[in-house]
Amino acid sequence: MIFRQLFEPVSSTYTYLLGCEETGQALLIDPVLPTWERDLAEVNKLGLRLAYTVETHIHADHITSAKKLKAIAGSQVAGPALDALPCTDVGIVDGVPFRMGSIELQPIHTPGHTDNHFAYFHAGRLYTGDALLIEACGRTDFQSGDPVALYHSVRGKLFAYDDDTLVYPAHDYEQRRVSSIAQEKARNPRLGGERTLEEFVALMNGLKLAYPKFIDYAVPGNRECGECPPGVPEHLQQYCEQIGASRQG
């Protein structure tokens, strides 16, 4: 398998490129609109053809490039079937393998950050979206978020994987790239150690986080599989515009 971790700096999002050497196909997990050209160029440089974009959830902090990549590269849009988006070509279902050539993603319904959030497991790696971050977790105060559900998703489902399983999140804000289940069990200040459900719920409900600055544009845009909606103010246009250069993770 070919693997690349790609970074989008506006929303600090990681996009993951997985390529099948047997079929020459590639997929992108959580691609972002400002870096669609860079991501597609990386696929092409590897001699692959983009077959799918795969979403973990409807994002509130950036707009997916799924629709744009479908128009340019002919890729299919895959995402949680629970979201029931008309623009999705392939609905992903909990426990039903998602296959592309020799690559088989195991979808895991991990509600809590959003109600229809999914993580994906393949070849010793967990792509955890916004459910489990490096020594953190996604917020639970919007998009039908639920701290009780997130606690059970992480500790009951993700922490059930082997300790040496690698954790690749959708975001990191401190330039960290990867963690492991063992590390998160031991060091995650929100969900690790002996943290009880009651303690976690109290912690998350007490965060008093600021309202997400792009959510009112990102959510409707992502419900259209990547359409930057009209009326985005000038100071937020960077979420819709192409980035000329961006480092890769």
N, C-alpha and C positions, 0 to 999 in steps of 0.2 A: 504494500500500500504506500502511496505517496501522501505525505502529510505536510501542510504548511499552516502556521499560525500568523494571521495578518491583523494589523492594528489600525483602527480608525481613531484619530486623536480628538475629534470634536466631541464625541460622546464617550470616549475611552472604551470603545467596543472592540472585542476580539471576534474576527471572522475566521472560520476554520475551513481549509481546503482539504478534501480527501479525494484521492485519485486512485482509480483501479487500473493497474498496469496491464491487465489482461484484455480489457475492453476499450481502454483509452478514454473512459468516461470520468467526469469529475462532479463533485457536488460542493456547494458552499453552505456552511451552517451560519446563519445570522449575518448575511451580507448587508452592507450599509450603503445608502445612496451616494454619499460624497466620494466613495472609493470604488465605485463599480468599474471604472476604467482600469484602475490598477489591478483589481482582483481578476478581471477577465484577461488582462495582459499576462498575469501570473499563470493562469490556467493554460493560455496559449503557449507561453514560454516552455511549459512542461510537456508540450505536445499532446495535450488532453483536449477533450471537448466537454464543455459544461452541459451536463444533463439535467441537474436539479439544483434548486435553491431550497434549503430546509430551514424552517423557522422553529425556534423554541417556544415563542409566544408572540402576542401582539405587543410590540414594544411601545414604551411611553417616552423614551429619551432619544430616539433616532427614527429615521424612516428607512425601511428595507429597500434594497435595490432589486428585489425579486421581479417586479414588473418590468423594469428597465432591462434587466438581463434576459428576460424571456423575449422581449421585443428585439434585442440585438443578437443574442446567441441562440435563441430557440429553446432555452431551458424550460423545464416544467417547474411550477411552483408547488412545493410541498409544505404542509404545516398541520397543526393539530386539527383533526376532523371535528372536534368539539366546538371550534370557532365557527364552523359552517360558513366560511367566506366563499361567495360565489366565484371569486377570482382564483381560488386554489384548484390546482389540477389533481393533486393527490392528497387525500385526507389521511393523516397518520393517526393510528389507533394504539392505545396502550397495549403492550405485550405482543403486538403483531409486527414481525420484523419488516424493516424497510430495506429493500435490496437494490443495489446498483452494482451489477457485475459481481465481483468477489467480495464486495463490501456489504455487510449486513448490520445495519443499525438496530439496536434494541430500544424501542421507545418506552419511556417511563413517565407516566403521568405524575407530575410533581406539583400539585396545586399549592397555593399559599401566597406567592408573589402575585400571580394572577390565578384565576380559577381554572384556566385551561392550559397552564404551563406544562411543558414537556422537557425532560432531559433525554440524552441519548448515550448509549453505551456501545463501544466497539473496540475490540482488540486491546483491552486493558486501560482504555481511556473513557472517562465520563465527561460528556459535554453538558455542563450543568445549567447553562443559561443564566438567569438571574436568581435561581433558587438558592444555590450554594456558591458563594464567592470565596476568594482567598481570605481566610480569617474574617469572614463577614457573611452576610446573606442579603437578599433583595428585600426592599421595604414591603410592607403589607397593608398600606393605608389607602390604596386606590385600586381600580380595576378588579373589584371583588376579591381583593387580597384578604388573607385570613391567617393570623399567626398560628392558630391551632393546626390548621392544615399544613402550613409550612414546616412546623416542628415535626409532624409525622412524616412528611415527604422526605425531609433530610435525614432525620434520625432513624426512621423506620424503613426507608427505601434506599437512599444513597449511602448511608453509613453501613448498610448491610453488605456492600461490596467489599472485596478483599482490601486489606490495609494498603497494599502496594498499588492499588488502582490510582491512576493519575486523574486529577481534577482539572479540567480546562473550563473556566468560567466565561461568561459573555462579556464581563467587564473586569478591569482592575484600574485603580486610580493611583497606584504607587509603582507602576512599571514592573510588577511581578507577573510572571507568565504562567506558572503551573503550580499546583499543590498536589496533595495526595489525600486519600481517605484517612490514613493514619495521622497525618499532620492536622487535618481539620478536626478529627476526633479529639486530639490532644490540645490544639491551640486556638480553635475558633472561639472567640470570646462570647459569642452569642449562642452557639449551639453545641459546643464541645464539652468535654469533661462530664460532670454530673448534673449539667443544667436540666432542671425540671421543666415540665410543660408550663406550670404556673409562673415560674420565673421568666421564661421566655416570653410569654404573653404580656406580662407586666413590662418587661424591657421594651418590646416592640411598640406597645401602646403608649409608652412614655417618651418615645423619641422626639415627637413634636417637630418633624421634618418640614422644610419649606415645600410649598406647592411646586411640583415639577414644571420647569419653565417652558418645556416644549410639548407637554402632554396634550394640550388642546389641539395641536396640529399633528403630532405623531400618531396618536391613536386613530383618528379618522383616515389619515394617510395610509396607515398600515392595514386598516380594514379594506383598503383598495389594493393591497399587496404592493404598495410603494408609490403612492401618488402624493407629491408635495401639494398640499391644498392651497387654494387662493387665500390671500390675506396674511401670509406669514410676514411679520414685521421685519424691517431691515436688519435689526440686531440679531435675528435668528436665521437669516438667509444662509448662513454657513452650513446649516443642517440640510440644505437642499442643493448646494453648489458643489461642483467637483473640486476635489483637492488636487493641486498640481503634483505634490510629492508627499509621501507618507511612509514612515519607517514600517518595516515588517517585524512582527514578533518572532 
